[in-house]
Amino acid sequence: MGLFTTLMKSIRTKYGGIFGFQIRSAPFDREAWYHDTFRATVDAIASHGAKAQFQAVVLNKDGRIEKVDRKDPMARLLNERPNDIMTGTEFKYRMIANLETKTTAIAYIDWDGKKPKAIYPVDYANYEIKGIVGGGYAIEFTDYEGVTRALPMECCIVLRKFYNDRLASGDGNDPVYKVLDMSKASDDGFIESLKVSNKVRGILKQKRAMLDLEDVRKGQTSFAERFKDAAENGGVVSVDGMEEFVPLNIEAKNANAAQMQLINARIYTYLRTSEKIVQNCYTEQEGMAWREGKLEPIWNMFAEAVTAAYYTKHERECGNKMIMTGTVMMGLSIQSITQILNTTKETGELTTNERRELLGYPPVEGGDVRQVSLNFVDSEKQNEYQTGGKDNGTAGNDDGEQESNE
């Protein structure tokens, strides 16, 4: 937090709304992360989402990729070591997990001149967007220790979901909290009933007439001591003729299976992830549909947020962009993988190492060079390829001389 403290001293914010929008972040309940089904689902989303890799590209005037910059410093930070305490996978996991649990994830880019030096996720309890004296906007946040700090918004990567009512943040996870409360109430009730069932063994009936309450309690205490002694020494409880012990069979009660399944299904639906994805037993079609419907929107959002924070307006206008790409092979069978390899073996879509990766083999040296079959040529140059000369109306004879087609 020393970094953020230094920045806070150099930023002077001013109070004021922005075009009438809500500038404060939505409240969130940290208990959601501590619910087993909710956490398992978020873990599945963040684990799969963190597999994607950032790439810096340059687009041409038609919006197609013209160049891939594999040495870009920001892409390297995001994919390998964004800061001194996180790997690239851990950083991406944390940002996606924050997005799902808080509906807003924030990271700060620490610059060394014009080059990014490190990227830090921001752990906030709440925040506001405020204007900066002199121009621009800042994210003024309060951490979990109650300390308020501010970061220039132009240096922040901001991801938001359920982005409708508020300007500053996503709208929060209020709709799912009632479902989580129902699940928690069921679990708490089961724990309490389990405690009672383990402690209450039965009813002691005392046949003596006109006993006052104190005598009843003494009799109960005496029997409890005899019951405990029997449990530890031999298992036989002695009673006199004026006592009768009636055992009780108290079963711990919990919500039935159908009720719990309905509760969990509502959590899965809210997070747009099926139970099969969480349990890692999905089919090819289910995996690819979930990737397209859940992961790709997150990747697009993440890439756009990095692009906005990393590149200047002029650089973006020149086609510079950060993209996030991940495998489409979620859960593919070996038959499908073999079909892909056979289809692309001569066309050069996949390098040797990419083909080996599909089969689960390690990369080899020199395996990143794309190779294509000479059976395929540019349609505009096919005459040149076939004749060995330029397509200028002439072809070479057996002696290497040019002869006219006329």
Backbone hydrogen bonds, N-H to C=O, Kabsch-Sander energy under -0.5 kcal/mol:
donor,donor_aa,acceptor,acceptor_aa,energy
5,T,1,M,-2.1
6,T,2,G,-2.0
7,L,3,L,-2.0
8,M,4,F,-2.4
9,K,5,T,-1.4
10,S,6,T,-0.7
10,S,7,L,-1.0
11,I,7,L,-0.6
11,I,8,M,-0.9
12,R,10,S,-0.5
13,T,11,I,-0.6
14,K,131,G,-2.6
18,I,21,F,-0.6
19,F,17,G,-0.6
21,F,18,I,-2.1
23,I,21,F,-0.5
25,S,127,Y,-2.5
26,A,170,G,-0.6
30,R,28,F,-0.6
32,A,29,D,-1.5
33,W,30,R,-0.9
34,Y,31,E,-1.1
35,H,32,A,-1.6
39,R,35,H,-3.0
40,A,36,D,-2.5
41,T,37,T,-2.1
42,V,38,F,-2.5
43,D,39,R,-2.9
44,A,40,A,-1.8
45,I,41,T,-2.1
46,A,42,V,-3.0
47,S,43,D,-2.7
48,H,44,A,-2.1
49,G,45,I,-2.5
50,A,46,A,-2.0
51,K,48,H,-1.3
52,A,49,G,-1.2
53,Q,325,T,-3.0
55,Q,323,I,-2.5
56,A,69,D,-0.7
57,V,55,Q,-0.5
57,V,321,K,-3.0
58,V,67,K,-2.4
59,L,319,G,-2.2
60,N,64,R,-2.9
63,G,60,N,-2.0
66,E,58,V,-3.3
67,K,58,V,-1.5
69,D,56,A,-2.8
69,D,67,K,-0.5
70,R,68,V,-1.0
72,D,69,D,-1.0
76,R,72,D,-1.9
77,L,73,P,-2.2
78,L,74,M,-2.7
79,N,75,A,-2.1
80,E,76,R,-2.3
81,R,76,R,-0.8
83,N,86,M,-0.8
86,M,83,N,-0.8
88,G,80,E,-1.6
91,F,87,T,-2.3
92,K,88,G,-2.4
93,Y,89,T,-2.5
94,R,90,E,-2.6
95,M,91,F,-2.3
96,I,92,K,-2.2
97,A,93,Y,-2.7
98,N,94,R,-2.5
99,L,95,M,-2.0
100,E,96,I,-2.0
101,T,97,A,-2.3
102,K,98,N,-2.9
103,T,98,N,-0.7
103,T,99,L,-1.1
104,T,98,N,-0.7
105,A,159,L,-2.4
107,A,157,I,-2.1
108,Y,120,Y,-3.2
109,I,155,C,-2.8
110,D,108,Y,-0.6
110,D,118,A,-3.1
111,W,109,I,-0.6
112,D,115,K,-3.5
113,G,111,W,-0.6
114,K,112,D,-0.6
115,K,112,D,-1.4
117,K,110,D,-3.4
118,A,110,D,-1.5
119,I,82,P,-2.6
120,Y,108,Y,-2.6
122,V,106,I,-3.0
123,D,121,P,-0.6
124,Y,122,V,-0.9
125,A,142,T,-3.6
126,N,142,T,-1.2
128,E,140,E,-2.3
129,I,23,I,-1.8
130,K,128,E,-0.6
130,K,138,A,-2.5
131,G,14,K,-1.0
132,I,136,G,-2.4
133,V,12,R,-2.9
135,G,132,I,-2.9
138,A,130,K,-3.3
139,I,151,L,-3.0
140,E,128,E,-2.8
140,E,138,A,-0.8
141,F,139,I,-0.7
141,F,149,R,-2.0
142,T,126,N,-2.8
143,D,147,V,-2.4
146,G,143,D,-1.8
149,R,141,F,-2.9
151,L,139,I,-1.7
153,M,137,Y,-2.5
155,C,152,P,-1.6
156,C,153,M,-1.9
157,I,107,A,-3.1
158,V,156,C,-0.6
159,L,105,A,-2.9
161,K,103,T,-2.1
164,N,162,F,-1.3
167,L,22,Q,-1.5
168,A,22,Q,-1.7
171,D,161,K,-0.6
171,D,162,F,-1.6
176,V,173,N,-1.6
177,Y,173,N,-0.8
177,Y,174,D,-1.1
178,K,174,D,-0.7
180,L,176,V,-2.1
181,D,177,Y,-2.4
182,M,178,K,-2.1
183,S,179,V,-2.0
184,K,180,L,-2.5
185,A,181,D,-2.8
186,S,182,M,-2.0
187,D,183,S,-2.1
188,D,184,K,-3.0
189,G,185,A,-2.5
190,F,186,S,-2.0
191,I,187,D,-2.1
192,E,188,D,-2.3
193,S,189,G,-2.5
194,L,190,F,-2.2
195,K,191,I,-1.9
196,V,192,E,-2.2
197,S,193,S,-2.5
198,N,194,L,-1.5
199,K,195,K,-1.1
199,K,196,V,-0.6
200,V,196,V,-3.0
201,R,199,K,-0.7
203,I,246,V,-2.8
205,K,203,I,-0.6
205,K,244,E,-4.0
206,Q,204,L,-0.5
207,K,205,K,-0.5
207,K,242,M,-3.4
211,L,208,R,-0.5
216,V,212,D,-1.8
217,R,213,L,-2.1
218,K,214,E,-2.2
219,G,215,D,-2.3
220,Q,216,V,-2.3
221,T,217,R,-2.7
222,S,218,K,-2.5
223,F,219,G,-2.3
224,A,220,Q,-2.5
225,E,221,T,-2.1
226,R,222,S,-2.0
227,F,223,F,-2.7
228,K,224,A,-2.3
229,D,225,E,-2.4
230,A,226,R,-2.1
231,A,227,F,-1.8
232,E,228,K,-1.4
233,N,229,D,-2.0
235,G,230,A,-2.8
238,S,236,V,-0.5
243,E,240,D,-1.7
244,E,205,K,-2.5
246,V,203,I,-3.3
246,V,244,E,-0.5
248,L,201,R,-2.7
250,I,248,L,-0.7
251,E,249,N,-0.6
260,M,256,N,-2.4
261,Q,257,A,-2.5
262,L,258,A,-1.9
263,I,259,Q,-2.2
264,N,260,M,-2.7
265,A,261,Q,-2.3
266,R,262,L,-1.7
267,I,263,I,-1.4
268,Y,264,N,-2.6
269,T,265,A,-2.6
270,Y,266,R,-2.2
271,L,267,I,-2.0
272,R,269,T,-1.1
273,T,268,Y,-2.4
278,V,274,S,-1.7
279,Q,275,E,-2.4
280,N,277,I,-0.9
281,C,276,K,-2.5
287,G,283,T,-2.7
288,M,284,E,-2.5
289,A,285,Q,-2.2
290,W,286,E,-2.2
291,R,287,G,-2.2
292,E,288,M,-2.2
293,G,289,A,-2.5
294,K,290,W,-2.9
295,L,290,W,-1.1
296,E,291,R,-2.8
298,I,294,K,-1.0
299,W,295,L,-2.6
300,N,296,E,-2.7
301,M,297,P,-2.2
302,F,298,I,-2.8
303,A,299,W,-2.7
304,E,300,N,-2.3
305,A,301,M,-2.2
306,V,302,F,-2.2
307,T,303,A,-2.5
308,A,304,E,-2.4
309,A,305,A,-1.6
310,Y,306,V,-2.6
311,Y,307,T,-2.0
316,R,312,T,-2.4
317,E,313,K,-2.2
318,C,314,H,-1.4
319,G,316,R,-1.6
320,N,315,E,-2.2
321,K,57,V,-2.3
323,I,55,Q,-2.8
325,T,53,Q,-2.6
332,L,329,M,-1.6
337,I,333,S,-2.2
338,T,334,I,-2.4
339,Q,335,Q,-2.0
340,I,336,S,-2.1
341,L,337,I,-2.5
342,N,338,T,-2.4
343,T,339,Q,-2.1
344,T,340,I,-1.9
345,K,341,L,-0.6
348,G,344,T,-0.9
352,T,369,V,-0.6
353,N,367,G,-2.6
355,R,351,T,-2.1
356,R,352,T,-2.3
357,E,353,N,-2.4
358,L,354,E,-1.4
359,L,355,R,-0.9
360,G,357,E,-1.2
361,Y,356,R,-2.8
367,G,364,V,-1.9
369,V,366,G,-0.8
373,S,346,E,-2.5
376,F,373,S,-1.4
381,K,378,D,-1.9
382,Q,379,S,-0.7
385,Y,381,K,-2.1
386,Q,382,Q,-2.2
387,T,383,N,-2.4
388,G,384,E,-1.8
392,N,390,K,-2.1
395,A,403,E,-1.7
397,N,401,E,-3.0
400,G,397,N,-1.8
403,E,395,A,-2.3
405,N,393,G,-1.4
